[in-house]
Amino acid sequence: MKRGKKYSESAKLVDRLALYDTAEALELVQKTAKAKFDETVEAHIKLGVDSRHADQQVRGAVVLPHGTGKKVRVLVFAKGDKAVEAEKAGAEYVGAEDMVTKIQNENWFEFDVVVATPDMMGVVGRLGKVLGPKGLMPNPKAGTVTMDVSKAIADIKAGKIEYRLDKTNIIHCPVGKVSFGTEKLADNFHTLMEAIVKAKPAAAKGQYLKSVVISSTMGPGIKVNPQKVSE
């Protein structure tokens, strides 16, 4: 694969065989972020589980102490008092069947997170085939199927992110922006890793954290020593 000049220059700063300590890796990810915009710092964690088995799923949500640095647009499926509550709590979009129609007919996806009250899941279920592949389907484990829509919206706006295994047993999550600096990025990264370690399934055998890689949006991957992610 042919890479751009900036990427090639950044890649020279990274020892591809090395396993860096967390602080070193986060300092390096800032040096290798050469885009003109404030790049997102992402963590990619490969786990020693098999996502094909229900008892080895790893999924949940965690509030990053310093947020993600991204403005999150929230769509809430609710009716009556709960719809009013969602609007007051700051949800960008609130609706019910009308939102289902809008998404189905207009291919509308101007939102980042979907929250629903339990009674609305029958309605939201009609969108399973379009929301599911995008990772947008509300889920009780992620706290996005709830009657407490105010808290759900507040947590999301404060920096709540969902983590879940993909088909290759890897979790991909943002941990902030390059402009956050090492200290804030480290706080967010450690919070995410603690949550993933706590979520280890009882059925998981052998090494749980197989590999941990961080990178900026346009930068090269930097390997973090899985044994030292808590440092």
VENRA-V894763 format. One record per pair of residues at least 6 apart in sequence whose C-alpha atoms are under 6 Angstrom apart, sorted by the first residue. I is the first residue (numbers start at 0). GAP is how many residues later the second one is. Records with the same first field share a line. If there is no record, write none. Layout:
I: GAP ; GAP
This chain:
9: 22
10: 209
18: 204 ; 205 ; 206
19: 204 ; 205
20: 203 ; 204
25: 156
28: 186
29: 148
31: 187
32: 183 ; 186
38: 138 ; 139 ; 177 ; 178
39: 136 ; 137 ; 176 ; 177
40: 133 ; 134 ; 135 ; 136 ; 174 ; 175
41: 131 ; 132 ; 133 ; 172 ; 173
42: 129 ; 130 ; 170 ; 171
43: 127 ; 128 ; 168 ; 169
44: 125 ; 126 ; 166 ; 167
45: 123 ; 124 ; 164 ; 165
46: 122 ; 161 ; 162 ; 163
47: 159 ; 160 ; 162
48: 7 ; 155
49: 6
50: 6 ; 118
55: 145
57: 106 ; 107
58: 104 ; 105
59: 81 ; 82 ; 102 ; 103
60: 81 ; 100 ; 101 ; 102
61: 98 ; 99
62: 96 ; 97
63: 95 ; 96 ; 124
64: 123
66: 91 ; 92
67: 91 ; 108
68: 107 ; 108
71: 40
72: 19 ; 38 ; 39
73: 17 ; 18 ; 37 ; 39 ; 40
74: 18 ; 19 ; 39
75: 18 ; 38 ; 39 ; 40
76: 17 ; 18 ; 19 ; 39
77: 18 ; 39
85: 63
88: 61
113: 24
114: 23 ; 29 ; 30
115: 29
116: 28 ; 29 ; 30
117: 27
130: 6
137: 6 ; 7
138: 6
163: 7
164: 6
174: 13 ; 14
211: 11 ; 12 ; 14
212: 8 ; 9 ; 10 ; 11
213: 7 ; 8
214: 6
